[in-house]
Amino acid sequence: DYQPEEEEDNPGTVLHVSGLNPLTREKDLTTCFSKFGEVLECNLIFDPHTEQSRCFAFVKMQTASQAQEAIHQMHERVFDDRPIKVALNHFLYNFSWSNCACHNFSTSLVTALHR
């Protein structure tokens, strides 16, 4: 079972992007957000049962200033024919990107909310 690492504040580089078009892919997000700086990681979240997009993603920028610029430029803008929301990720920051699946994220979130 997935065990979240010790909770740590988001240093201001991890974005939560929601309201995505189900057809949006990680490469589309990476291309878009790279206009604001280097994208270190981009993880589109999929339902483990249906394998369909959950229509949200996490984008990790290189610096906090790049992340703030991305928020400023992209929040409530239309991307892939859908208005999206872009904000700093206020959930658990220190989760394993390689283990980031819908189930793992939900488990971490429930754990965090019940502390």
Secondary structure, 3 states (H helix, E strand, C coil): CCCCCCCCCCCCCEEEEECCCCCCCHHHHHHHHHHHCCEEEEEEEECCCCCCEEEEEEEEECCHHHHHHHHHHHCCCEECCEECEEEECCCCCCCCHHHCCHHHHHHHHHHHHCC
